[in-house]
């Protein structure tokens, strides 16, 4: 949820700044790209993690992964 809120906040900043915010020379482009990549990482997607955990437990397998995921 936090990652999604951060992504939405950066999207609002970029929208307010205009298309030049996505130019290669603009620092905001780097911020936008980094936030989007990070917010789509598996560790921030709780739905994906919940599905994996349920599927493993359904098969009687205890997940052998970090508690963060």
PyMOL commands that set and color helices and strands:
alter all, ss='L'
color gray80, all
select helices_A, chain A and resi 2-17+19-22+27-39+42-44+46-58
alter helices_A, ss='H'
color red, helices_A
deselect
rebuild
show_as cartoon
